[in-house]
Amino acid sequence: MDEFFYYLDTAIVMWFVVQISYSLLILVLGNVMMEYYEWGTYENAATAYQKTVNSIMGFLIGVGPYMYKKLLKHPWWKRKLYMLGFVLAMFIGSIIFYEVVMGIARKIF
């Protein structure tokens, strides 16, 4: 059972690290990372393959690009400030989420 918790722990932490790292890169590099994200996804997904690719990209690194697109209506400096706040909130939220999920998993098993 310890091995299960090790792999669950590792998977959750890795997922959060990828999400936060990509969001931080979007904060620093902005449109460069957004173009890379858009290059890796399909605009109007029609086939099952395209929808699968979009789903995987959205699950792995999709939170940062989603928030950046929402913040495009703001001026450059506000967008960067809001994105910084979002990355910090995501970092704190991920720690809380991790502790709650792992606490529940340990109590159940």
C-alpha positions as CSV (number, residue, x, y, z in Angstrom):
1,M,0.0,0.0,0.0
2,D,2.9,2.3,0.6
3,E,3.9,1.9,-3.0
4,F,0.4,3.1,-4.1
5,F,0.7,6.2,-2.0
6,Y,4.1,6.9,-3.4
7,Y,2.9,6.8,-7.0
8,L,-0.3,8.7,-6.2
9,D,1.8,11.3,-4.4
10,T,4.2,11.6,-7.2
11,A,1.5,11.8,-9.9
12,I,-0.4,14.6,-8.1
13,V,2.8,16.6,-7.4
14,M,4.1,16.2,-11.0
15,W,0.7,17.4,-12.4
16,F,0.7,20.5,-10.2
17,V,4.4,21.2,-11.0
18,V,3.6,21.0,-14.8
19,Q,0.6,23.3,-14.4
20,I,2.3,25.9,-12.3
21,S,5.5,25.8,-14.4
22,Y,3.7,26.4,-17.6
23,S,1.6,29.2,-16.0
24,L,4.8,30.8,-14.8
25,L,6.3,30.5,-18.3
26,I,3.2,32.2,-19.7
27,L,3.7,35.0,-17.1
28,V,7.3,35.5,-18.1
29,L,7.2,34.8,-21.9
30,G,3.5,35.7,-22.6
31,N,2.5,35.3,-26.3
32,V,5.5,33.0,-27.1
33,M,4.1,30.3,-24.8
34,M,0.5,31.0,-25.9
35,E,1.5,30.4,-29.5
36,Y,3.2,27.2,-28.6
37,Y,0.1,26.0,-26.8
38,E,-2.1,27.0,-29.7
39,W,0.2,25.3,-32.1
40,G,-0.2,22.1,-30.1
41,T,-4.0,22.2,-30.1
42,Y,-6.7,22.2,-32.8
43,E,-9.0,25.3,-33.1
44,N,-12.1,23.5,-34.2
45,A,-11.6,19.9,-33.2
46,A,-13.7,17.6,-35.5
47,T,-12.2,14.1,-35.2
48,A,-11.8,12.0,-32.1
49,Y,-8.0,12.3,-32.5
50,Q,-8.1,16.1,-32.5
51,K,-10.5,16.1,-29.5
52,T,-8.2,13.7,-27.6
53,V,-5.1,15.9,-28.3
54,N,-7.0,19.0,-27.1
55,S,-8.2,17.1,-24.0
56,I,-4.7,15.9,-23.1
57,M,-3.1,19.4,-23.6
58,G,-5.9,21.0,-21.6
59,F,-5.5,18.5,-18.8
60,L,-1.7,18.8,-18.6
61,I,-1.0,22.5,-19.2
62,G,-4.4,24.1,-19.9
63,V,-5.0,26.2,-16.8
64,G,-2.4,28.9,-17.5
65,P,-3.4,29.4,-21.2
66,Y,-7.1,29.5,-20.2
67,M,-6.5,32.3,-17.6
68,Y,-4.2,34.2,-19.9
69,K,-6.9,34.2,-22.6
70,K,-9.3,35.5,-20.1
71,L,-6.9,38.3,-19.1
72,L,-6.2,39.5,-22.7
73,K,-8.8,42.3,-22.3
74,H,-6.6,44.0,-19.7
75,P,-3.5,46.2,-20.4
76,W,-0.1,44.5,-20.5
77,W,1.0,45.5,-16.9
78,K,-2.4,44.5,-15.4
79,R,-2.3,41.2,-17.2
80,K,1.1,40.4,-15.8
81,L,0.1,41.4,-12.3
82,Y,-3.1,39.4,-12.4
83,M,-1.2,36.4,-13.9
84,L,1.3,36.6,-11.0
85,G,-1.6,36.6,-8.5
86,F,-3.1,33.7,-10.3
87,V,0.2,31.7,-10.2
88,L,0.6,32.4,-6.5
89,A,-3.0,31.4,-5.8
90,M,-2.6,28.3,-7.9
91,F,0.6,27.4,-5.9
92,I,-1.1,27.8,-2.6
93,G,-4.3,26.1,-3.8
94,S,-2.3,23.1,-5.1
95,I,-0.7,22.6,-1.7
96,I,-4.0,22.7,0.1
97,F,-5.6,20.4,-2.5
98,Y,-2.6,18.0,-2.2
99,E,-2.9,17.8,1.6
100,V,-6.6,17.3,1.5
101,V,-6.5,14.5,-1.2
102,M,-3.6,12.7,0.4
103,G,-5.2,13.0,3.9
104,I,-8.4,11.5,2.6
105,A,-6.6,8.7,0.7
106,R,-4.5,7.8,3.8
107,K,-7.6,7.7,6.0
108,I,-9.5,5.5,3.5
109,F,-6.6,3.1,3.0
